[in-house]
Amino acid sequence: MLLSRSLCNEYTSTLKSCPVFLIEPAPVTSLWYFLHTITDYRRAQGKRHPLPTILILAVLAICSGADSFQAVSEWAVNYQCQLKSVVPFLAFHTPDKSTFHRVFAHLDTESFELALGNFLQSITHLQKGEGIALDGKTTAKDRLHLVAAFAHKAQAVLFQKATDTKGKELILAPLVLERVSVKDRIITADALHTHRGFCETIVKSGGGYVLIVKGNQEKLQEDLKLFFENPPFKAGIETYQALEKSKGRIEKRMLWMSQDLTEYLNWPGLTHVFKVQRDRSDKTQKTTEVIYGIASLPEEYSSIQNLGRYLRGHWSIENKLHRVRDVSFHEDSSTIRTGKAPQVMAMLRNLVISVFKRGTIKSYPQAFRRFSAHPEELFAFLGLNQVKIAVI
C-alpha cells in the first residue's frame, strides 16, 4: 500500500530537478516512520531536503562517529550512493553543514522528543518488574539539562526531555514518566525526586519506586539514620553484602533493609526502608559512602537481593549513558551552541547509545569503525531497509 500522492507532493514539491518518489509505509520498528511524525515549520520556499531525511542522515553519521555538523555533512557526501537506496526523498546533493545547523537550531523539540520516545519504546521490550532510572545530566557548558528515563536491563533511553536549567528537573520528571509505561515497573531516582507527590504519582500509575533520601527530606533522613544506627530490640532488619573487583578497584557494598517503619513514616506506597554502605579502595585511596532510602516494592520483587539490583541498576546510568556521551561522543567538548541544536544532538546521542545496546558491539569506537565500513548493517539496525522506495 502506497501513501497518497498529496502526501508525497508535500515532500517533493521543491525537488523539481529530482524524480518523484512514492514511499510504502514501513513497519513500526522503522526509525523513518517515527521521524515522519515530527512537525516541520520550515517554509516551502527553498526547502530542498525533507525533515526526516535530514534527521536520518544525522543519526547515521553519529552512529559512524560524527560529532559535529561538518562531520555529519562529510559523512553524507561520502556515502551518498549507498544512501539513495534506503533514505527516502534524498536529493541529488546531500545537505551541507549550514543546513544541518539551521534545521537543528530551530527544530520543533516537543514533537521530536515524542517521535524519538515512541521509536525507542517500540524497539525496547521491558519485562514486568524492570527498573527504570530517572536521571538528568547537564551539558553544553551548563546551558542544557536533559532528563531521561533509562531502562536498567535493556540499557536504553525510553523517553527524554530537556530544559535550560537543572532547577526545572522536578517539573520535567512527571512529564517524562507520562510517556513511559510505569505500571509493573520500578522507578529509581536520586534524592531530588524524593517527595510525596512524586511517589504518589508512581503508585497511582501501578508502579513501584526506589528513592534516595538526603538533606532535602531532612526529617525523613534523620528517622532512617536513627533507626539503622540504633535499631530497636528485635527489629526486623535484613542484611546483604556484595564484593566487586574491576580495573584495579575493589568495591564492597553492604545493604540493610526493613519494613518496620512503613506505618510510622506514612509515605505513599512505602513498603521498605534501607541503608547502603559502599566501601571503595584502589592503590591510592579508600572511600566510604553511606546512603539512606525508601522503597515501594511489590511482594514478588521485595527481596533484599532485588533491592540491591535496583540500586546498582540506577547507579549504572552514570557509566552506561552519561559517561559514554562525554567520552565516546565528546559531548562536553562539543562546539554546537546555537538555539535548540545542543538539545537535538544530545537526544540523538541517547538514541544512538540505545540502538547500539541492542547489538553485540563491545565498544563504541568499534561500532563507529564497523558502521563506517559497512553502512548496510547500520541501515538494517535502524529498520531503514524496511522502507521501500519506487521511482516513477
N, C-alpha and C positions, 0 to 999 in steps of 0.2 A: 504494500500500500504506500503510495507516494503522497507527500504533503501537497496542499493546494498550490496552484500556480501563483495566487496572490501572495502567499507567504514567501514563496521563492523570490518573487519580484521585489519584495521588501529588502532582500539581501543583495539582489543582483542588479538593481536599477542603476547603480553607479558604476558597475563594471561593464561599461559599454564596449570595451575592446575585448572582452572575455566571452567564452561560451556561456550559455545558460545552463545552470546545474539544477537537478532535482535531487532531493535527498530523502531516502527512506528512513522513517523513524527507527532509531537504534533501540535495543533493549535497555531497560532502566539502569543497567550497570555501566552504560557508556557515559563518560565524562561529558561528551559533546551534548548529550540530551539535557543535562542539568545546566550547563553554561548557557544553553539556548534560552533559559528562563530569565536571565539577567536583563534588567531594564537598560536600554541604550538611549541616552539623552542626547546623543550627538546629532547635529543637523545632517540632513541627507546630502546637502551640497558638499561636494569634495570628499565624501566618505567612500573610500575605496575598499577597505577591509571590514567585514562584519565583526562585531564584538567577540562572539565565541571563537572565531578564527584567531584573533589576536591573543586571547587568553590561552587557547590551546597551545599556540606556539611558545608562549612564555612558560607554561607548565613543562612542555617537552624539553625546552632549553635548560630549565632549572634542574630537571631530572638528569641532565647531562653535565651539570656542574656550573652552569652560567650563574653569575652573581651580580650582574649589572645589566642595564638596558643595552649597552654596547655589546656585551657578550651574548645576550639574547638575540639581538639583531644579527650578529655574525653567525650564530648557530643556525638561524632560519635560512640564511643565504647558503650556507654550506650544504644543507640537506634539503634544498628546495625541490629537487627532483623526486626524492622519496616521499616528501610531504604531500605532494599533489594527489597521491593515491588514497590518502587517509584523512586529510584535513579539508572539510567541505568549504567550498567557495574561496579557495586560496587563489589570489590574483597571480598574474604572471610575475609580479615583483612582490617580494615579501615586505612586511612593514619595516621601516627603518627605525633607528634609535629614537628619534623625536616622536614618532607615532606611538611607540610603547610608552614613552614618558608622558605624553599628553593624555592618552587614554587612561592610564593608571592613576594619574593625578586627579582626574575628575570622574572616576567610576562611581556608580551607584552602589555604595558598600552594603547597604541593607539587603538588597536582592542578591548581591554577590555572596554575603555571609550565608544566606538561606540556601543558595544553589550549592555551595561547597558542602554545607552541612548535610543536605539531602543526599548528595553523592557519597560522602564518606559513610553515612549510616547505611546506605544501600549496599556497600561492599564490606561492612563490618558486622559480623554476626555475634551479638552479645548473648552470653549464657545467663540463665537465671542465677542471681546472687553475685554477678560480676561487679567488681569495684569500678567506680568512675571518679577520677580525681578532678576536682575543680581548682584551677590554679591560674595565676596571672604572671606575666613577665613584662618588664619594662624594656623597650627597645628604642632604636633610633635616637640615641643620645637623650633619653628621658622624655621624648616627645610623644611616645606611643605606648600604651599599656594594653596588652592583648590577653583576654581571659578565655581559657579553653577548657572544655570538658574532654578528658583523656581517659580512654578505657585501659584499665590496668593490664589485663591479659592480652588483649588484642594490640595494645600499644599504638592506638590510633586516636586521632582527634575526631570527636563526634560533632562538635559544634564550637564556634568561636565568635567572639565579639570584641571590638576594640573601642578604646576611649583615649582621650588626650591626657589623662591624668590617672594615677594609681588610686586616688581617692574615690573614684567612681566605680571601683570594682564591686563594691557592695550593691550598687544599683544594677550592674550588668549580670551578676551571678544568677538572680532569678530568671532573667531573660534567656540566659544560656540554658538553664535547666528546663525551661518551657519547650525547648526544641529537642530535648533528649528524653528517651524512654526511661523514666525514673522507676517505674513500677518493677518490683522484684530486683532492683539494683541497690548497691550500697554506695552512697556518695561520700567521698572523703575530701576534706578541705582543711586549710590552715586556720589558725585562731581568729583571723579576720572575720570569718564567716560564722563563728560560734555565737549565735544569738537565737533567741526563742523563735522569732519569726521565720528564720531560715529553716530551722529544724521542723517547725510546724508545716511548712510548705512541702518538705520532703515526705514527711509521714502521711500527709493528706493525699499525696500522689502515689502512695503504696510502696515507697522505698524506705531504706534504712540509711544510717549515717555513721561515720566515724570522724570525730572532730577533735582538734587540738584545743586545749584550754590554756590561755595565757592571761596577761595583765588586763586585757580589755574586758574580761569577766573576773574581776579581782576576787569577789566573794566566792564564786564557784571554785576558782583556783585554790583559795585558802582552805575550803572544805575538803577538796580532794587531797591536798598536801597533808592536812591534819589526819585524815583517815588512813592514808597509806604509811605515814611516818609513825603514827601511834594508833594502830588498829585496835578496836575494842576486843574484849575477850570473846573467843570463838567466832571471830569474823570470818565470813566465807570468802577467802581470797585464793584464787588460783595463780600459779606461777608457771612461767615457761622461759627458757633461755635458748639462744642460738649463737653459734660462733661461725664467723665467716672470714676467710682469708682471700685477699685479692690485691694483686700488684704491690706486694710488699707491705700491705696494711692489714691489720687484724682488727676486726670489729666484733665485740661481744654485746649482744642485745638481751636484756632481761625485761620481762613483761609481767606485770601483776594486774589481775582483773577481778572485779567483784560486782555483785548485784545488790549489795546491802544498802546502797544509798539511793536507790531509784525512787522510793516513796518520799524520802526526806527532801531530795532535791526538786522533785515535782517538775521535771523538764520534759517538754513534748516528746513522747515516744521513747523516753530513756529506758534502756534495759541494762546497761553496764557502765561502769567507770573503770578507768585504767591508769597505770603508771608505766612509763618506759624509761629505762636507763641504757644509754648507748656509750660504751667504753671503746674508744678508738686509739690505736697505737701504731706507730711506724718507727723508722730508725731515728727520727729526730724528736718526736714529741708524743705525749699522751693527753687525751682529752676525754672528759666525761660530760654527757648531756642528759638531763632529766626532764621528761615531758609528761604532762598530765592530759587526760582527755575523757570524752564521753562518747557513748555509742548507743545506737538503736539497731539491734541485730535480730532478725527472725531466728526462731529456735534452731532451725537446721543449719544456720551459719554462725551460731553463737559460741563455738568452741574458742578457746584461747589461741589455738593454732591458726584459726581463720582470722581472728583479730590481728594477729601478727602479720599475716599475709596482706590484709588490707592496709596496714600501716606501711609495710615495705613497698606495696604497690603504689601508694601515694607518694612516697619519697622518691620513687624511681622516675617520676616525671622530670625531675631536675636533670638526670643523666640521659634519659631516653628522648627528651624533647627540647628543653631549654638549652642545654649544653650543646646539643647537636646543631641547633640553629646558629650558635655562636662559633663553634669550632669548624664544622664542616661546610656551613653555608655563609660564614663570615658576616653574620647579621650585625654585630656590634660595630664593625668597621665599615659598614655599607655607607656610601655617599648619597644614597637615594633619600631625598628630604622633602620634595615638593608635594603639597596637597595630600591626597589620600594614597599616594604611591607607596610610602612605607608600610601602611596598613595592608594594602593589597599584596605586596611582596611577602610580608610576614605570614599572611594566611596561605599564600601559595607554597611557602616553605613547609608549613604544617601539613598541607595536602600531600606534598611530595614525601615527607617523612612517613606519613601514614600509609601511603601506597607502597613505599619500599618495605615496610614491615610485613606486607603480605607475601613477599618473595623470600628467597633463600640467600639473598646477598648478605654477606657478613659485615661489610664496611661501606661507608658512603663513598669514599674515593674509588673503591672497586665498582660500585654501582655507576658512578659517573663515567668511568672508563668503559664499562660494559655497554651502557646505553649509547655512548658516543660511537662505539664501534658497531653496534647492532641496533639501530633505531627501530627496526621492525619489531624487536622484542618489547621495546617501550610502547609502541602502538598497541600491541596486544595487551600489555599490562594495564593500560588505561581504558581498554574497551574501544579504542578508536577503529580497530579492524572490523568492528561490527557495523560501522557506518557505511552504507552502500551508496555510491555515487554513480549517477548515469549522466553522460554528456550527450546533449541533444544537438 
